[in-house]
Amino acid sequence: MEENNKNMERFVRMNGAGNKFLVFESFQKSLNVNQELVKKLYNSQIDDPFDQFVLLEKAKRQGDAHVSFWNADGSTSGMCGNALRCVAHLVFARKNRDFIILETINKDINCWESNNHISVDIGIPSFEWSDIPLNNEVDDTLSIRLPSAPCDLPNFSAVNIGNPHAIFFFHEVTPELKKYGYEIENNPIFPERVNVSFANILNRNLVKLDVWERGSGITLACGSAACATVAVGSKLNLMDKEVEVSLPGGILKIVLDENDHIILTGPYEIEKEIKINLSDI
């Protein structure tokens, strides 16, 4: 019994506009996270699955905390905008402040809270083919034909904002994403796979978005995909620099500031705290 208690760990279930996360706060107690553990945790929550597992731990640089992300299949991710917003709330409470800096593997993220919404500065997107990355050089990453693409798919735009994204724009009827998501995610043109977005531009300040997350599949919301879509849409002069992104789980607000940084703002929710016996999964 004592051994079982040692393996009982506390987790927090959170969501940002419907994007679901399982969070472990590793400030007092460490957790050895790997692909196998994440898959086991996912299977333990299969009745109410999460999109990403998030590890929140002590800062490794000069920030207030360090954040790492794993997809539902146990693969790692360099960025998750909605997860950053959610765990920022936990750090605000811990630090008793409404402005913090969260560290990810690649960058430091400014986070602030206002009117029960949390904003994060995702930084400057990269449109370089090698940064996205693609498996071969292309002249224009804003208009790429997907190799072996189904005939009803248009060219896509590619961008990296800490993780890779492929955005397909549709002006009328948007096809069913789940029909194509897995195939596009795993297309050989993407050596690290890719997040897939189908976007329907309603006007210059409003876009409807469906997202297939790399390693997780269809999701109710994806903050980084919303950021990527507006970054591309603005560069193509299809959108203004302040855009509301309507996803199945809710609305996110994206702003491109005067320095070309992407600011993501939206709601967050603590669903519940749960305890999981790691010996039983």
C-alpha positions in Angstrom: 0.0 0.0 0.0 2.8 2.4 0.9 4.5 1.7 -2.5 1.2 2.5 -4.3 0.9 5.8 -2.5 4.4 6.7 -3.6 3.3 6.3 -7.2 0.2 8.4 -6.8 0.7 11.7 -8.6 -1.5 14.8 -8.9 -2.3 16.2 -12.3 -4.4 19.1 -13.5 -6.9 18.9 -16.4 -7.2 22.2 -18.2 -8.4 23.5 -21.6 -8.0 26.6 -23.7 -11.0 27.2 -26.0 -11.6 23.4 -25.9 -7.9 22.5 -26.5 -7.5 19.9 -23.7 -4.3 19.4 -21.6 -3.1 17.1 -18.8 -0.6 19.2 -16.8 2.0 18.0 -14.2 3.5 20.7 -12.0 7.1 19.5 -11.2 8.2 22.2 -8.8 8.4 20.0 -5.7 8.5 16.5 -7.3 10.2 15.5 -10.5 8.6 13.2 -13.1 10.5 11.3 -15.7 8.5 11.9 -18.8 9.0 9.9 -22.0 7.0 8.7 -24.9 5.9 5.5 -23.1 4.6 7.4 -20.1 2.6 9.9 -22.1 1.0 7.1 -24.1 0.0 5.4 -20.9 -1.4 8.6 -19.4 -3.4 9.1 -22.6 -4.8 5.6 -22.4 -5.7 6.2 -18.7 -7.8 9.2 -19.8 -9.3 7.6 -22.9 -12.9 8.3 -21.8 -12.0 12.1 -21.8 -8.8 12.3 -23.9 -6.3 15.2 -23.9 -4.6 16.8 -26.8 -1.2 17.4 -25.2 0.6 16.5 -22.0 2.4 19.5 -20.4 5.2 19.4 -17.9 5.6 22.6 -15.9 8.9 22.9 -13.9 11.4 25.2 -12.5 13.0 27.7 -14.8 16.2 26.6 -16.6 17.2 30.1 -17.8 16.0 33.5 -16.5 12.2 33.0 -16.8 9.6 32.2 -14.2 9.1 28.5 -15.2 9.9 26.0 -18.0 7.3 24.3 -20.1 7.6 21.2 -22.2 4.9 19.6 -24.5 4.1 16.1 -25.7 1.5 15.2 -28.2 -1.1 12.4 -27.5 1.1 9.9 -29.4 4.0 10.6 -27.1 6.0 12.7 -29.6 7.4 16.0 -28.4 6.4 19.5 -29.6 8.3 22.7 -29.4 5.2 24.9 -29.1 1.6 24.8 -28.0 0.1 28.3 -27.7 -3.1 27.3 -25.8 -1.1 25.2 -23.3 1.1 28.1 -22.6 -1.9 30.3 -21.9 -3.3 27.6 -19.5 -0.2 26.9 -17.5 0.5 30.7 -17.3 -2.5 30.9 -15.1 -1.0 28.4 -12.7 2.3 30.3 -12.6 0.4 33.7 -12.1 -1.2 32.2 -9.0 2.2 30.8 -7.8 4.0 34.1 -8.3 1.1 36.4 -7.4 1.7 38.4 -10.6 -0.1 39.0 -13.8 3.0 39.1 -16.0 5.5 36.2 -16.3 8.0 34.7 -18.7 7.6 31.1 -19.6 10.6 29.2 -21.1 10.1 26.6 -23.9 12.9 24.6 -25.5 13.4 27.2 -28.2 12.4 30.6 -26.8 11.1 32.7 -23.9 7.5 33.7 -24.0 6.0 36.8 -22.4 2.6 36.1 -20.8 0.0 38.4 -19.2 -3.5 38.3 -17.9 -6.4 40.7 -18.4 -10.2 40.4 -18.1 -10.0 36.7 -17.4 -8.2 36.1 -20.7 -4.5 35.2 -21.0 -2.2 36.6 -23.8 1.1 35.1 -24.9 3.7 36.6 -27.3 4.5 33.7 -29.6 7.3 35.7 -31.4 8.1 36.1 -35.1 7.1 33.4 -37.6 9.5 31.9 -40.0 8.6 31.2 -43.7 12.0 29.7 -44.6 11.6 26.3 -46.1 14.5 24.9 -44.0 13.0 26.2 -40.7 9.5 24.8 -41.3 11.1 22.3 -42.2 10.4 20.9 -45.7 12.4 18.1 -47.2 13.5 20.1 -50.2 13.9 23.7 -51.1 10.9 25.6 -52.5 10.8 29.1 -54.0 7.6 30.2 -52.3 6.5 28.7 -49.0 3.2 30.6 -49.3 2.1 28.5 -52.3 3.1 24.8 -52.4 1.6 21.9 -54.2 1.3 18.9 -51.9 3.0 15.9 -53.5 0.4 13.2 -54.3 -2.3 15.6 -53.1 -6.0 14.7 -53.7 -7.3 16.7 -56.6 -9.7 18.8 -54.6 -7.0 20.3 -52.3 -5.5 23.7 -53.2 -1.9 24.7 -52.7 -0.9 25.2 -49.1 1.1 27.7 -47.2 3.8 26.6 -44.7 5.2 28.4 -41.7 7.0 27.6 -38.4 6.1 29.4 -35.2 7.9 27.0 -32.9 6.3 24.0 -34.6 5.5 23.4 -38.3 2.1 24.3 -39.9 0.5 23.7 -43.3 -2.5 25.9 -44.0 -5.0 25.3 -46.8 -7.4 28.2 -47.6 -10.9 27.7 -48.9 -13.3 30.4 -49.9 -16.6 28.5 -49.9 -17.1 24.9 -48.9 -14.4 23.5 -46.6 -13.9 19.8 -47.1 -13.9 17.4 -44.1 -10.5 17.7 -42.5 -10.5 14.2 -40.9 -10.7 12.7 -44.4 -7.2 14.2 -45.2 -5.5 15.1 -41.9 -3.5 11.9 -41.3 -2.3 11.7 -44.9 -1.2 15.4 -45.0 0.5 15.2 -41.6 2.6 12.3 -42.7 3.4 13.4 -46.2 7.1 12.9 -47.0 7.5 16.6 -47.8 7.4 17.2 -44.0 10.4 15.4 -42.3 9.0 16.3 -38.8 5.4 15.8 -39.8 3.1 18.9 -39.7 0.0 20.5 -38.1 -2.7 20.8 -40.7 -5.3 23.7 -40.9 -8.3 24.1 -43.2 -9.2 27.8 -43.1 -12.3 29.5 -44.5 -11.9 33.3 -44.6 -15.2 35.0 -43.7 -13.8 38.5 -43.9 -10.5 40.3 -43.2 -11.0 40.1 -39.5 -12.7 36.7 -39.1 -11.6 33.2 -40.1 -13.2 29.8 -39.4 -10.6 27.2 -38.7 -10.5 23.4 -38.4 -7.2 21.8 -37.2 -5.6 18.4 -37.3 -2.8 18.5 -34.7 0.4 16.6 -35.4 0.4 13.5 -33.2 -3.1 14.1 -31.8 -5.6 14.4 -34.7 -8.7 16.5 -34.9 -8.9 19.0 -32.0 -11.5 21.6 -30.8 -8.9 24.3 -30.9 -5.2 24.9 -31.6 -3.6 28.2 -30.6 -0.4 27.8 -32.7 -2.5 26.9 -35.7 -4.6 30.0 -35.2 -1.4 32.1 -35.0 0.1 30.4 -38.1 -3.1 30.9 -40.1 -3.2 34.7 -39.4 0.5 35.1 -40.0 0.1 33.5 -43.4 -3.2 35.3 -44.2 -1.7 38.7 -43.3 1.4 38.0 -45.5 -0.9 37.1 -48.4 -3.0 40.2 -47.8 -6.1 38.1 -47.1 -6.5 39.3 -43.5 -5.8 42.4 -41.4 -3.4 42.3 -38.4 -6.2 41.8 -35.8 -8.2 38.7 -36.5 -10.7 36.5 -34.6 -10.2 32.8 -35.3 -13.4 30.8 -34.8 -12.6 27.1 -33.9 -15.1 24.4 -32.9 -14.2 24.9 -29.2 -14.3 28.7 -29.1 -12.8 32.0 -30.4 -9.1 33.0 -30.2 -7.9 36.5 -30.9 -4.7 37.0 -32.9 -2.8 40.3 -33.2 0.4 40.9 -35.3 2.1 43.8 -33.5 4.3 46.5 -35.0 7.4 44.2 -34.6 5.7 41.3 -36.4 5.3 39.4 -33.2 2.2 37.2 -32.9 0.0 37.8 -29.9 -2.4 35.0 -29.0 -5.3 35.8 -26.6 -8.1 33.6 -25.4 -10.0 31.9 -22.5 -8.7 29.2 -20.2 -10.3 26.8 -17.8 -9.2 24.5 -15.0 -11.5 21.5 -15.4 -10.4 19.4 -12.4 -7.5 18.0 -10.4 -7.0 14.3 -10.7 -4.7 11.7 -9.1 -3.3 8.9 -11.1 -1.4 5.9 -9.7 1.4 5.5 -12.2 1.8 1.8 -11.1 -1.7 1.1 -12.5 -1.3 2.5 -16.0 
